[in-house]
Amino acid sequence: MLRVKGKLIAKGTANDFIFFTRDGSDGTWSSIVIDNSNQTSELEFCKMSHAYHVDGDVPNSLASYGGLSVHYSTCNITNCIFTENKFWTLFPANATLNVTNCTFYDNYSYEIYNHVSDVVVKNTIMNTYSNSSGNTTIKYSLVKTKPTSSSNYTLSNNIYEKEPGFIDASGGNFKLSSSSPCKTKGENYVDLGVNFSASPSYTQSNNQDVAEVKDKPVQQQQQKQPDNNQNDGFVSDLLPILSIQEITLSKNFLNAEETAQLTITLKNIGAGDASGVYVNLSSDMAGLSFKQKNNFPTIAKGGGSQTINIDIKGGLELTTGEAVLKIEVVEPKFKVKIQGKQVKFPTREFQKPELIIAKFAVVENLSANPNNQIDINEQIDVKFAVQNVGQGNADNVSIAIANNQTGVLPLGVVDNAGNLVRKNPSFTSIPSGKYETITYMYFVNSEFTGTQLTFNITATERIGKYGFSVDKSVEINKVLQEEGFIRTVASNNNDAPVKGKIVIEDIPDFVSDVDQNIPAATGTNDKTFAVVIGNEVYAKEIQVKFALNDARIFKQYLTKTLGLPANNIHYAENATFGQILDALKWINDVAKAYKGQASIIFYYAGHGMPDEQTKSAFILPVDGSSQNTVTAVKLADVYAKLTEFPTASVTVFLDACFSGASRETNEQMLAQGRGVKINPKTENLSGNIVVFSAASGDETAFPYTEKQHGMFTYFLLKKLQESKGAATLGDLGSYIINNVSQQSIVVNKKSQTPQVNKSPEVENVWSTKKLKQ
């Protein structure tokens, strides 16, 4: 035990903690007691472990429990770790205790037991807490077991009943993982990042049962003076500096059971060679296989480069979609990582074959008495057609037939030239929809006594899953008939689901805050219906950054936060002219069927455009052209469809501008040759409708690149997140207008002023309405 009659000052550093623990390989030690001092003790960057209350080890009946007991004193504890202590870890009695940015892990009992003290805990990770009769404040902390509420507690902005998410606390690594809930909490936790997995060295103590310290602070072990022959702590090796020069894939798309080659080239412009460099690959696509860790040869300094090739294989489980390969380059010596590159390419699921017997017959071949039926002492042909009715080719097909009846003698197989061969037929491939006819020849002699012939026919193919084993029977002394028919199969002629070059792009190192922690609705909003359209990839115009993410996340808010059933949402990505008209017809039919009871939400992110002559506004389908308004959908027609029939409400969100500019921050124009933006006219509104538009007049609706959304949509989602969907339309409009107009100037250096238009019918009531019914 250590008894302090004064103050205890123990200050380590983030890279050199002070340890209070046992000095042997087993057993425990008693506690530290700070006794009746009017001074302030301080512990910083300390680790305390394996402390235990031992009866009778405290002089003068001074209470001591567990790791640190503070009596009639003040103690400030910062950036410390307490682990594996066997009784109460901290015991303040008639004291003042401030605990900031500390970690408690795997302690036996209460980690802080407050006895008639004032305790403040902040930015701390702990398990349990007990309040005897003192006053306690806990804020911005993770407490796995929430304290029982009482007047003695002040709890603020804490996380309860969550795991902190250490990398490997049981192994001594207290660094927080990227998924730790502490990473996003209020006043963020300071991640100490310490790793005690390597056992520290200890200095043997004098093993006294009680040591008294009077006004003598515990000092950190003095560091060694640098040796003049050493490098004074500087890195002695020359550093490599790596960059990814090129990433290519040998195929524009990958089919199941195909292999493509990923080629990665790294360049080193640093002053030192790069050795031990490797690439980590990862992907969430099922059915994609590759070597995860791929080593590079040494990359010479001063501009040297190396290239490696990695096989990317599509398995049978590969699905149709888009595969994303995430690439991370690691230089282990200096712990350098280059990440954020990814390769996207389309994939196509395995095109399954399906072999069947499409046609079957047994016919007379040679007979002394031909009668179109099987008789004794006749030569017969067993004929059948094997057809592939699947979408994929059936490769390496083998056919076999068996008959174990007495008196039925197999003679062979008739080949394409009419010759009799004594082996089962095989085919290199039977394409989709094609068939092969097989003829087996038999002789039925007088030993056969049955009433019918039975044959087992099997077909196998390369995969071993898409063949068949079928029994076929035919009666003797009965007119023979063929059975079955050749099926016509719809072929799949798409050689590739997507054509185009491989896209290599950076991955943001953050996820937008509005894409996470989407509030959950408490009820179902079953009379609200929505159309959500995100148009990002245009055939004749530049892309609209983040439009698909805008639409996808807005849809999640509709279902999760506003409580719309999935069937109440008509969702379209990269919608064509026809698909937009289909969506408008659907919502129009809904309004008609619900006879004034339906609430309608219409959301569009994509290009808008004006008519140069009439100044009318249009939304642009992905197959449309900004030079031809016939290929676009007039905004006035959209409003007319939404309000044709009575509704409870119609709310429109348009993350688009209608001046002819793109979403790009350089305000690139849509149509070639047009260099002047147009101020479109404001459409007259009628019916029960409110329209939120991303920009005013000839302004541009810009992106918010950091948040991976349109600026307008980001603040729309942010208000829905903050209000849990309960904001009024008036509050929503004010929030979007204020934040977009301010943030656009700061981020994009351009003005963007959203506007809210409403019909005369709702002029006096719209601001109090809500999306969440």
N, C-alpha and C positions, 0 to 999 in steps of 0.2 A: 504494500500500500504506500501511496505517496500523499503526505499531508502538507498542505501549503498554508502557512500563517502569513499571508501577505498577498501577493499577486503572482499568477502563473502566466508567463509569456512564452508561448511555443508557436513559432512562425516558420513554417517551411515554405516551399515554393511549389508551383504546379509540376515541376520536374523533379522535385526532391522533397517528398513528404517526410514529416516526423512521425515515427511509429511509437505508439504506446501499446505494448502487447507482452505476452509471456516471453521468456528468454530461452525456453527449451522446446522440445518437439511435442510435448503434451502438457496437460495440466492447465491451470488458469492462474491469474493473479487477482489481487483485490483491486480496490478502486483508487481514484484520485479524489482527495477531499480538500476543497478550498474552504478555509475555516475562518469565519468571523472577521472578514477584512472589509475595510472601507475603501479599498482600491478596486480597480477593474482589471480582471484577467482577460487574456486574449489567446484564442487558439485559431490558427489559420493553416490550411493545408496540412492537417494531421489525420492520421488513421489510428483508431482505437479498436482493439479486438480482444476477445477472450477474457474480458474482465468479469469478475464474479463476486458477489457479496459473500464474505466469509465471516461467520459469527465469531465475535471475540477479538477481531483484529483492530478494532477502533478504540483508541484511548479515550477516557473520560466520557464514555457512552455516546460518543458523537455518531449520529446516524450516517451510514454509508451503504449505498445500494448500487451495485453494478459498476459502470464505467466511471462516471464523473458526478460527484455530489458537490453542490454549491450551497454554502450556508451564510446567510447575512452578508452576501457579496454580490457583485455584478460580474457577469461573464459574457463575453461576446465570442461566438463560435461561427467561423466562416470557412466555407470550402473544405469541410471535413467529412470524413467517411467513418461510420460506426458500423461494425459488422461482427456477428458471432459473439456478442456479449451475452452472458448467461443470466443476467437479472435486469432490472431497469437500467437502461443505457445512460440516461441523464436524469438526475434527481435534484432539482432546485428546491430548497426549503428556506422560506423567508428570504428569497433572493430575487435578483433581476437577471433574466436569461434571454439573450438575443441569438437566435439560430438562423443563419442566412446561407442559402445555397449549399445545403448539406445533404448527404445521402445516408439513410439508415437501411440496412439490408440484413435479413436473416438473423435478427436478434431474438432472444428467447421470449421476452415479455414486453411490457410497455416500454417504448423507446424514449418517451419523455413522461415522467410522472411529476406533475406540478403539485407541490405542497405549499400552500400559502405564499405563492410567488407571482410575479408578473413575468409572463413569458410571451415573446413574439417570435413566431416561426414564419419565414418567408422564403419562397422559391426553393422548397425542400421536398425531398422524396422520402416518405416514411410509411410505416405500416400501421402502428397503433399509437394512441395517445390517451392519457388519463388525466383528469383534472380533479384533484382532491378538494381544494378550497381556494385555489388561486384564480387569477384572471389570465385568460389565454386568447391570443389573436393568431389565427392561422390564415395566410392568404397566398395566392399564386402557388399553391403547393399540391403535390399528389399525395393523398392519404388513402391507402388501400382500405382501411376500416374507418368509416366516417364516425367521428365522435358523437356520442349521444347529445342531442341538443340540450342546452341549459343556458341560464342567464350569464354564466361565467365565460362563455365562448363567444368570440367574434370570428365568424368564418366568412371568407370573401374570395371569390374567383378561384376556387380549388377544383381539383379533379378527384373524384372518388371512385373506388372499386375498379381501378384500372391497374394493369401491370406497367411498370415504368419502361420496360423494353431495353434492358441493358444488353450489351453484346454477349457477355458471358460472366455474369456476376459470380456464379459459383466457382468459376475458374480465376476470379480476381480481376476481370476486365469490366470496369464500371462505365465504360463509354456507352452513350445512348445510341441505339440503332436509329436509322432514318425514319422508321415507322413509329417511334416512341410518341405517345400523346403529349409528352412534355415539350416536344419541339414546336408546338403551335399554341402554347398556353400563354395568355395574358402577357405579363412581364416574363419573357422567355427565360427558361432555366439556363444557367451557364453550364455547359457540358464540360465537366472536369476532364473527361477523356483519359482517366488514369487506368493503368493496367498493372495490377499487382501479381500477374500470373507467374512472373519470375520471382522466386523467394528472395526477399531482401536479406542483407547481412545484419547481424545483431552484435552489439557489444555486451559481454557478460556483466550483469550487475553484481553488487556486493551481497545480494540475497538477504538483505535485512528485511525483517517483517514489516517494520515501519520506518519510513524515511521522512524527516521533517525538513521543509524548505522555508526559510524565513526571508522574504523579500529578495530571493535569488531566482531569477527567471531561468527556465529551462532553455538552453541555447541550442540552436541547430548545429550539427556537427560541422566543424570548420572545414572549408574546402581546401584542397591542396593547391599550393602555389604552382602556377604553370612552369614547366621546365623550358628553359630557353631553347632547348633542342627540339621541343615539341612545336605544334602548330598553333598553340594558344587557343585551342577550341575551334579553329576555323577548319572548314572542309578542305582536305588536302587533295582529293581527287578532282580531276577536271570533269565538268558536268556535260553530259549530252543534252541536246535540245532537239526533241523529236516533233515531227509533224506528219500528218497523213497526206500523202501526195495524190494517191489515186485509189479508188475502190470501183471494181467492175464485176459484173456477173455475166457468165457466158451465155445465159438464156434470158430472153425477154419475159418468159413465164415458165413456170415449173409444173409439170404434170406429176401426179402420183407415179411412183416407180421410175422416175427419171432422176438424173443427177446433173446438177449445174456446178460450175466452178467459180468460187468467189476469190478474186485476186485483190490483195491489199499491198500497197507499196508505202513504206515509211522512209522518211529522209531525216538525217541527223546533221544539223548545222552547228552543233555545239563543239566545244574544244576537247571533249573527251569521247572515247568510243562508248557505244551503248551495247551492253552485253546483258543477256538474260531477259531481253524484252519479249513479251508475249501478248497475244490478243485474246481477249475473252469474247465469246459470241453467246448471245442468248436470244430466245424468241419464245413467244407464247403460242405460236401456231402448232396445233397438234399434228403429228405425222411428219414433222420436219426433223431430220437428224443431221448432226454435224459434230465435229470434234469441238468441245467447248473451249479448251485451252490450246493455243497454237503458238509454238515458239518461233521466234525470228533468229536467224544467224546474227552474229555481231555486226552492228551497223557502224561503219567507220566514221570517225569524226570529220568535221570540215566539209560536209556536203555529201557524205556517203549515203547510199540507199540500199534497201533490200526489199525483195518481193516474195511473198508466200502465196500459195494456192491452197484453198480449203474446199473440199467436196461438200456440197449441200444436197442432201438426198431427200426426195419425196417418198414417203412410205405409203402403205395401203390406207392408213388412217388420215392422210392428208385431205383437207376440206377445200372446197372452192371458196376463194376469197382473196385477201391480200396478206401476204406474209411480211413481217417486219423483223429484220435481223438487226439487233442492237450490238454495237461494236465498242469495245473498250480496250485501249492500248495501255499496257502497264510496263513501266520501267521500275523494277523492284528495288534496285540499289538506292536510288534517290527518292523512291516512293512517288514517282510521277505518274499521273493517269491522264490520258487523253480520252475523253468520252463525249458523247453527244452526237456521234455519227450513226446513221442507220441506213439500211438498204431496204427499199420496198419493192416487192415484185408480186404480180398476180399468181395465184395457184389454182389448180383445178383438181378436184377430187378424182379418185380412181374410177375410171369408166368400166363398170363391171360387165363381164360377159354373163350369159345365162344359156346354158346348153339344154336342149330338150329333144325328145323324140317327137318330131313334128308330123311324121307320117310313118305308118307301119303296115306291112302286108306279108303274107306267106303264100307263095304261088307254086304251082306245079312247074317243074323243069323238064324232066323226062318221065314219061309214064306209059305203060302198056295200054292203059285205058284212060286217056285224058278226059276229065270231067269237071275240071275247075274246083276240085276238092282234094283233100289229102287222103290218100289210101295207103295201105300197106304195100311195101316194096316199090316205093316211088322216090324219085329224086326231087327235092324241093329247094326253092330259094327263099331265104328269110331276108326281106328287104326293108330297110328303114332309112329315113332321112334324119340326120342330126342337124338341128338348126340353132344358130346363136341368136337369141332374142334379146340379148342385153345390149347396152350402149357401147361397150368396149370390145376389142378383139379378144377372141379366145385363142391362146397360143399353146403350142405343143399339145395338141389334142390327141388322146389315145382312146381307141374303142376296143371293147372286149365283149364277147358273148359266151354264155355258158348254158349247157343243157346236160343234166345228169340222168336222164331217163334211159332205161334199157331199150336197145333197139334203135336209138337215134344216133347216127354216126356223122360227125362233122367231117366234111370233105375239104373245106378251105374257103378262101375269100376270093371273089371275082374282082380283079383289078380293072382300071379304066380301059385297058386294051382287051378285056374279055378273058384274060388268062386266069387260071385258078392258082392262087398262091396260098401257102400254108403259114400265114402269120397275120396277126391282128393289124388292122389299118391304123395309120397315124397321119396327122395333118399338121403342117407347120403353123397354120393359122386359119381360123374360120372367122372372117370379119363380121361385124354386126349386121344382122339381117340375112346373112348368107347361110347356105346349108351344103352338106355333103351327103351323097347317097351311098350306102354301104350294102353289099349283097353277100350273105353267107350261104353256102351250099351244104345241104344235109341229105342223107339217105335214111329213110325209115324202113327197117326190115321187119321180118315176121316176128321178131322177139318183142316188138312193142305191143303192149296189151292195154294201154291207157285209152282214155276218151279224148284227151287233149294234149297238145304239145305245149310245154312251158319253157320260155327262154328268159334268162336274166341278162340284160344289156346294161353295160356301164360305160360311162365316158368320163375321162379325167382331163384336166387342163393344167396349165403351169402353176396357177395359184393353189389349186387343190380344193377349192371351195365352190366352184360354179359348174360342176359337172352333174351327173345323175347316176342312179342305179334303179332300173325299172324292170319289173317283171311283165312279160307279154305272153299271152296264151292264145291258142287257136285250136278249135275243135276239129277232129278228123271226121271224115265221111260227111262233110257239110260244105256247101258252096262257099268258096273263099271270098272274102271281102277285105278291101283295104280300109284302114281307119286313119283318122287325123287329116291334117292339111298343112300346107306350107304357109306360115304366117308372114305378114308384111310388117316390118318393124320401122318405126320412124327413126331416121338416122340423126346423129348428132354431128353436124359438119363443122362445128366451131373448133378450129385448131387451137385457138387461144381465147380465153375470156377477155383479156385486155391486151392491146397492142401498144407498143411504145417503148421508149428507152427507160432504163433503170433510173429511178429518182433517188438521189442522195441528198439528205437535208440534215440540218442540225436539230437536235432535240432540246427543247428548253430544259433548264436544270431546275424548274419549279413547276408545280401544278397550280393553276389559278385558284384563288381562295373560293370563288363562287362555284367551282366544280366539285368542291369537297363540302362535307358537312351540310348537305342539302336537308333542310328541315322536313320532318315527316308530318303529314296531315293526320288529324285526329278523326276525321270522318270522310265520307264519300260525297263528292260533288257530281252526282250522277245526272244532273240536268244542265251541266255545262259541257259544251262541245267545242273542239278546237281544230283548226287547220294550221299545220306548222310546215313551212317550206324553207329549206336551206339550199340556195343555188350558189355553188362555189366554182365548179369546173364548166366553163363555157366553150362551145365549139368554135366560136368566131370572135370572142372577146377575151380580155385578160381575166384571170381568176379573181375571185373575191375572197381575200384572206379571211380565214376563220369562220366563213359563213356556215359550214357544216357543223363546226363545234358550237356555234351560236344556236343553231336549230336543235341539235342533239341535247344540249344542256337545258334549253328552255323546255323541251319536251319532258325532261326529268322533273323539272319544277312543277309542270302541270300535273304529273301523276303523283309525285311524292309530296309536294308541298300544298298544292291546291286540291288534291284528291280526285282528279279526273280518272275514271276507269280507262283502261287502255283502248277499249273499243270506242271510246268517245273522241279519239284523236285520229285525224287523217294526216299522216306524216309522209313527207316526200323529200328525198334528197336529189339534188340536181334535176329538178322537175322540167320536163318539156312543156311546150305549149299545150298539148293535149292533156297532160297530167295536171296542169294548173286548172284547166277548164273542168276536169273530172272532180278535183277537190272542191271547186266552187259549186258544182252541181250537188255534190254530196251534202255540203253544209246548208245549201238552199233547201234541199229535200228534208233535212233535219228540222230546220226552222218551220217549214210547212207542216210537218207531222206533229210537232209539239205545240202548235197553235198558241204561240205567245209565251210559253213557259220556259223555253230554252234560252240559256245565256251562251253567247258565241264569242270565241276568241280567235282572231286571225293574226298569225305571225309570219312575217316574210323577211328573210335576210338574203340579199343578192343585189344584182344590178337593177337600178331604175333608169329610165330614160325619158327625155321630152320629145314631143313633136315640135320641130323647129318652126313650123308655120302656125299651128294652133296653140302652142305652148302647153298642150295637154300632157299629163304624166302617164307613164306606162311602167309596168313591171316586166322584166325581160326574162323569158324562159331560156334554158341553157342552149336550146337549138335555134334561138332567135338571133336577129341582127339589129344592132342599134341604128343601122342605116335604113331600116324598113319597119315602120310601125305596124305593118300588117302581121309581122311575126311576133308581136308583143301583145300583152293583155292590158287594156286601158284601165287605169286605176278607177275611173268613174264607174266602169262596168263591174269591177270588184265590189265597190260600195253598193251598187244596185242589187247585186246578187245577195249580199249579206243582209240587206234591209228590205228585201221584197216582201217578206212575210213578217208579221208581228213577232217580237222577241222580248225577253226580259231585259236583255242588254246586248250590245255588240261593241267589243273592244278590239281595236286594230293596232298592231305594233309593226312599224315599217323601219327596219334597219337598212335603209337604202337612201340614196339621194337621187333626185330626178333632174339634175342639171346637165347630165351627160358626162360627168367625171366618174372616175373609178374610185375604189376604196383606198388606193395607194396613197401614201403620204405625199408623193410628188404630184398628186392630182392629175395623173395621166388620163387623157380623154378616151372615151370608148370608141367612137367612130373615127376611122382614119381621115385625116384632113381637117377635122373640126378642132379648132384651137380656142374657141370661146365657149364658156359655159353659158347655159340658158337658165333664166329664172322662170320656172314653170308656174302656171297659174294654180291657185288654190281651188280645189274642187268644192262645189257647193254640196253640203251634206244634208241628208234628210233621214228621218227615222230615228231609232234609239241607238245612236252610234257615237263613239268617241275614238279619235284617231291620234295615236302617239307616233310622231315622225322623228327620224334621227337628226335631221338638219333642216335649216330654213333657207328659202330662196335658192340662190345659186351656190350654196355651201356644199361641201363634200362630207359624206359620212365616213369618218376615218376609222382605222383599226386602233385597238389598244394592244400593241404587240406584246408587251410584258405579260398581259393577262390572257393572251390567246383568244381574244374576242373582239367583236366590234365595240367601239367605245360606248355606243348607245346601249347595246345588249348587256354589256358588263354591268352598267349601273342599274339597268332594269333588274337583272338577276340579283345584284347586291341588295337592292331594297327588298326584294322578295325573300332573300335569305335573312336579312336583319329583322324583318317584320313577321317572319314565318308565314308569309302570304296574306297577312291580315291588313296590310296598308290600304288606305282608301286610294281611289284613282287620283284625287287631288294631291295627296301626299306623294304618291308615286310620280306624278308629273313634275312637282316642284323638285323632288330629289334628283330626277334624271336631268332636268334642265340645268340646275345649279351645278351639279358635279361634272356633267359632260362639257358645259361651256367653260368651266375653270380648268379641267384636266386636259382638254384638247389643246389649249394654249400652252400649257406646261410641257406636255408630251409631244404633240405633233406640230407645235408652233403655228397652228392655224385655228381659225375660228370655226366652231361647230355649235350651233344653237338648236337643240331639239325644240319641237313645238307640239302643242296639244290643240287639236281642232275638235269641235263638237257640233252636233246638229242643234238647231234652235229648240227642238223638242226637249233636249236634256240640259239646256244651258244652266238652269238653276238647280239641278239635282245631281249632275254627273260627278262632282268632286267628292260626294259622300259615299258613292258606290264602291264596292270591293269586287276583286276577282274571285275571292274565296267566299262562296255562298254558304 
